[in-house]
């Protein structure tokens, strides 16, 4: 895979998130929809607490979600 075709940033975590937690990324985006109004780290903490998600995975999902909301 060339450097140009490699997925970078938060989305690079998506395959391992889907494999580890058994849900597609669309599921996690819906979960995060329900947390609107919370700050970044509050959303991360909720994923870690409610879904036993690791910090890196939770942070990647929230970063991606918030970037999409801004664009």
HELIX and SHEET records of a PDB file:
HELIX    1   1 UNK A    9  UNK A   13  5                                   5    
HELIX    2   2 UNK A   14  UNK A   21  1                                   8    
HELIX    3   3 UNK A   25  UNK A   33  1                                   9    
HELIX    4   4 UNK A   40  UNK A   51  1                                  12    
HELIX    5   5 UNK A   55  UNK A   70  1                                  16    
END                                                                             
